[in-house]
Amino acid sequence: MARIGTIDFSGISGHKYTFNVYPIKNDFKKNKGAVYVVTRRTVKYDGTVDHNLLYIGTCKDVSTVQGMIKDLDCFIREHANCICTYWEDNSKLRVNINDDLINHYHPPCNYE
């Protein structure tokens, strides 16, 4: 599926990261590293969009994430419908970005 937009998330450091937004049922074919954010995306009456951050994680191959996402109770309960990706091949940078974002947003599914 095609990207449906982009969104900026800021870490506790104040650094802004621009993520690509995809429907959660996206079938990623890329063997590429990423920081990813699972969200519940809501379109408001005026056409603007809100994202409720549910989970932040990292992976060395984004194509492996799909199987994990669809089965987690928290995502089902919270009506997760989007996955946002920040492409980063360097594993150390992925961990740093992940920690920066988690420490700012404290997403509920990260603590279950």
PAPA-370552 format. One record per residue (C-alpha): residue number from 1; residue in three letters; x, y, z negated. Coordinates in pm, whole numbers. Each point is the difference from the previous one (the first is absolute). Example, Ala and Ser with C-alpha at 12.3 -4.5 7.8 and 13.67 -1.06 7.14 Angstrom:
2
<k 1	r ala	u 1230	v -450	w -780>
<k 2	r ser	u 137	v 344	w 66>
END
This chain:
112
<k 1	r met	u 0	v 0	w 0>
<k 2	r ala	u 107	v 352	w 61>
<k 3	r arg	u 103	v 252	w -256>
<k 4	r ile	u -294	v 212	w -121>
<k 5	r gly	u 205	v 289	w -131>
<k 6	r thr	u 277	v 112	w -230>
<k 7	r ile	u 3	v 112	w -362>
<k 8	r asp	u 260	v 155	w -226>
<k 9	r phe	u 60	v -143	w -347>
<k 10	r ser	u 235	v 178	w -238>
<k 11	r gly	u 219	v -170	w -258>
<k 12	r ile	u 52	v 115	w -357>
<k 13	r ser	u 322	v 155	w 135>
<k 14	r gly	u -207	v 233	w 218>
<k 15	r his	u 129	v -162	w 319>
<k 16	r lys	u -271	v -44	w 265>
<k 17	r tyr	u -23	v -320	w 205>
<k 18	r thr	u -211	v -22	w 317>
<k 19	r phe	u -178	v -335	w 36>
<k 20	r asn	u -180	v -150	w 299>
<k 21	r val	u -357	v -106	w -82>
<k 22	r tyr	u -148	v -326	w 133>
<k 23	r pro	u -317	v -196	w -74>
<k 24	r ile	u 74	v -267	w -260>
<k 25	r lys	u -84	v -272	w 252>
<k 26	r asn	u 285	v 115	w 223>
<k 27	r asp	u 208	v -287	w 132>
<k 28	r phe	u 356	v 131	w -22>
<k 29	r lys	u 232	v -163	w 249>
<k 30	r lys	u 305	v 194	w -110>
<k 31	r asn	u 280	v -171	w -185>
<k 32	r lys	u 85	v 330	w -163>
<k 33	r gly	u 58	v 120	w -356>
<k 34	r ala	u -241	v 243	w -161>
<k 35	r val	u -136	v 160	w -308>
<k 36	r tyr	u -375	v -52	w 16>
<k 37	r val	u -299	v 144	w -180>
<k 38	r val	u -335	v -175	w -15>
<k 39	r thr	u -286	v 249	w -24>
<k 40	r arg	u -374	v 42	w 5>
<k 41	r arg	u -60	v 255	w 276>
<k 42	r thr	u -320	v 204	w -13>
<k 43	r val	u -119	v 236	w 272>
<k 44	r lys	u -189	v 295	w -148>
<k 45	r tyr	u -297	v 177	w 156>
<k 46	r asp	u 219	v 281	w 133>
<k 47	r gly	u 221	v -251	w 182>
<k 48	r thr	u 295	v 23	w -238>
<k 49	r val	u 146	v -316	w -148>
<k 50	r asp	u 90	v -104	w -355>
<k 51	r his	u 231	v -288	w -91>
<k 52	r asn	u -20	v -161	w -343>
<k 53	r leu	u 339	v -167	w -56>
<k 54	r leu	u -41	v -355	w -126>
<k 55	r tyr	u 343	v -160	w 40>
<k 56	r ile	u 353	v 95	w 105>
<k 57	r gly	u 251	v -262	w 107>
<k 58	r thr	u 299	v -79	w 218>
<k 59	r cys	u 74	v -272	w 252>
<k 60	r lys	u 282	v -96	w 232>
<k 61	r asp	u -252	v -126	w 258>
<k 62	r val	u -334	v 180	w 14>
<k 63	r ser	u -158	v -285	w 194>
<k 64	r thr	u 9	v -213	w -318>
<k 65	r val	u -202	v 249	w -206>
<k 66	r gln	u -339	v -69	w 160>
<k 67	r gly	u -45	v -343	w -159>
<k 68	r met	u 70	v 137	w -347>
<k 69	r ile	u -235	v 298	w 33>
<k 70	r lys	u -319	v -181	w 93>
<k 71	r asp	u 8	v -233	w -301>
<k 72	r leu	u 65	v 232	w -292>
<k 73	r asp	u -298	v 50	w -229>
<k 74	r cys	u 90	v 361	w -69>
<k 75	r phe	u -16	v 89	w 370>
<k 76	r ile	u -334	v -173	w 39>
<k 77	r arg	u -144	v 164	w -312>
<k 78	r glu	u 130	v 346	w 99>
<k 79	r his	u -120	v -35	w 364>
<k 80	r ala	u 345	v 45	w 155>
<k 81	r asn	u -33	v 83	w 369>
<k 82	r cys	u 333	v 152	w 111>
<k 83	r ile	u 369	v -74	w -7>
<k 84	r cys	u 240	v 291	w 40>
<k 85	r thr	u 358	v -67	w 107>
<k 86	r tyr	u 322	v 193	w -35>
<k 87	r trp	u 254	v -180	w 218>
<k 88	r glu	u 334	v -46	w -174>
<k 89	r asp	u 248	v -279	w 73>
<k 90	r asn	u 240	v 80	w -286>
<k 91	r ser	u -109	v -210	w -300>
<k 92	r lys	u 157	v 231	w -259>
<k 93	r leu	u -181	v 303	w 145>
<k 94	r arg	u -327	v -196	w 6>
<k 95	r val	u 33	v -76	w -372>
<k 96	r asn	u 82	v 364	w -79>
<k 97	r ile	u -298	v 129	w 199>
<k 98	r asn	u -227	v -264	w -154>
<k 99	r asp	u 103	v 102	w -353>
<k 100	r asp	u -33	v 371	w 83>
<k 101	r leu	u -359	v -50	w 120>
<k 102	r ile	u -110	v -241	w -276>
<k 103	r asn	u 127	v 236	w -268>
<k 104	r his	u -212	v 276	w 150>
<k 105	r tyr	u -326	v -181	w 83>
<k 106	r his	u -13	v -298	w -243>
<k 107	r pro	u -222	v -204	w 237>
<k 108	r pro	u -231	v -238	w -189>
<k 109	r cys	u 75	v -319	w 197>
<k 110	r asn	u 371	v 30	w -81>
<k 111	r tyr	u -80	v -62	w -367>
<k 112	r glu	u -212	v -315	w 27>
END
